[in-house]
């Protein structure tokens, strides 16, 4: 498997945003992780079975374009992933961690 990269954007109209937080919406972590799972499935890797390590480093605002990057599995069978937003000078990692694919994943 090679590394996967996909660009996404959570729309301002996403149903989770009014409650997270009113008048200052931030994309909830569960929506970000659901997007990571969707990218894995859409890329032919299969669904995410577990997220043994996740670290949220910066907030994601609605309507902002970001990338999901999923690396090939390491010797442990875990894949590293990152959620990255292009900043004015350098990319900013918003979230990173490890995921385990269901049934070890499939070839993309």
HUJO-V577249 format. One record per backbone hydrogen bond with DSSP energy under -1.0 kcal/mol. NH is the residue of the N-H (numbers start at 1). CO is the residue of the C=O. If there is no record, write none. Layout:
nh-><NH	NH>
co-><CO	CO>
This chain:
nh-><4	6	8	14	17	20	24	26	27	32	33	34	35	36	37	38	39	40	41	42	43	44	45	49	50	55	57	58	63	64	66	67	68	69	70	71	74	77	79	81	82	83	84	85	92	94	95	96	97	98	99	100	102	104	105>
co-><70	68	66	11	14	17	21	20	60	28	29	30	31	32	33	34	35	36	37	38	39	41	40	100	100	96	94	94	10	61	8	84	6	82	4	80	78	74	99	97	69	95	67	92	85	83	83	55	81	53	79	50	47	101	102>
